[in-house]
Amino acid sequence: MASTTFPLRIWTALGAIISLFAFFYAAFLIMHTLAYGVDTPGYASLMAAVLFLGGLNLLSLGLMGEYIGRISKQVRGRPLYIVADTEGF
């Protein structure tokens, strides 16, 4: 195909995975801080926020890209099928 939305779906999935990882990492850091105390002040909240917002950024970028890809396919106006042979014309 000339253009596909598959790479955009990869970024969408990657963004969702990173956001999910950031959520679990934040939970781990909270448990670690409660159990062992604070290693470096501000590290846990900063890392969790940066990872989560970066993942959301990738997720939203992938979703917007998929919409733009679908709009591009629709605007081209190509038929949904290709006629290989014609008979009786």
Secondary structure, DSSP 8 states (H G I E B T S, - for coil): ----SHHHHHHHHHHHHHHHHHHHHHHHHHHHHHHH--SSTTHHHHHHHHHHHHHHHHHHHHHHHHHHHHHHHHHHT--SS--------
